[in-house]
Amino acid sequence: MTPHLTAFCVSFVFIFLKAWQQQNVVHKQFIWVMPTSFGLAMCEFYLIGLVARTGDFTIAFWMGTGAGLGAMLSMFLHGRMTKQ
């Protein structure tokens, strides 16, 4: 997988989890806080390493695109699951 596609996918998951975490905090879903936090840490660690290895500035476009789509999907799914 290319670094750009990898950055897109990992950013998608990272921001999906970040938005999910925010929804968990707002709705006091304590059971999901720790597992989501570990997922966030793994994604963040991987992305930092990926950017450091490639040094390619254009990777930011793919990270931003994945992040935006991940946040929208997280909001949609959380709303469906909690009937909002």
Sequence and secondary structure as in RCSB ss.txt:
>XXXX:A:sequence
MTPHLTAFCVSFVFIFLKAWQQQNVVHKQFIWVMPTSFGLAMCEFYLIGLVARTGDFTIAFWMGTGAGLGAMLSM
FLHGRMTKQ
>XXXX:A:secstr
  HHHHHHHHHHHHHHHHHHHHHHHHTT GGGHHHHHHHHHHHHHHHHHHHHHH  TTHHHHHHHHHHHHHHHHH
HHHHHHTT 
